[in-house]
């Protein structure tokens, strides 16, 4: 995470450990169950490669749950906390 005024940006690194190429424009990023807009470093996530997502301007602090859903329905989640510096 990094501060953006009173908001926070988060940077997410994803690695494809499968054998299927995934189109990142069809991914869904949820934070606490709410879909968020994002930017991504590449249009495709190829097997054994990484891509970087950025979600900008999250408001407030506290516990969050990040869930990423791929274009073929595979998903994973991560819990994190945003703290004021």
N, C-alpha and C positions, 0 to 999 in steps of 0.2 A: 504494500500500500504506500501511497505518498499523498501528502497534504496538497490540497487545491483550494486555498483560501480556507473557508470554514467547512468545505466538503472534502471528500476523500476519493481518490482514484485507486482502483485495484488492477494489478497486472497478474494474469493467469497464464501459466505455462502448461500446455497439454502435450503428452506424448502418445502417439498411436502405437500400441503394442500388439495390435491385430494385424490382419493381412488384407484389409480392405481400405482403399482410399476414401476419404470422407470430405464432402464439400462443406467448408466452414460457414458459408452464408446461410445454411439450413440449420446450424446449431441453435440451441436455445440456452440462454444463461438466465438462471433464476437466482435471485437473492431474497431469502425469506419468502419464497413462493411467488415473487413478483418478477415477471419477465423484464430484463434490462437490455437496452441497446448496447452494442459493443463494436469495437473495431478489431480486426485480426490481421496478423502479419502476412498471411498467405490465404489464397482462395481454396486450397486443398491441404488436407493433412494426410500425408502419405505414410504407409507402414514404416515403422521404426524412425519416424521423424517427429519433430516438435513444432508447434506453432505458439504464438503469443497473442493473447486476447487482452484488451483493455476495456474496463467499464469505468466511465467517468462520473464524477460528481455524486457520490453517495452521500446522503445527508445524515447527520447525527452519528453518534457513537454507540458501541455496545456489541452484543453477540449477533453474529450473522451465520446463515447457512447458505453456502454457494452450491448450486446444482447445475451441472452441465449435461445437456442432452444432445447427442449427436444426430446426424441426419438419418441414421438407421435405427434410432431408438435406444441405443446403449447410453447409460447415464452413470454418473458418479457424483459424490458430494464431498464437501469439505466445510468444517466449522471453523470460524475465525472471529476475532474481536477487533473492532476499530476503537482505538484509544486516542484521546487528545494528547498532543505533544507538549 
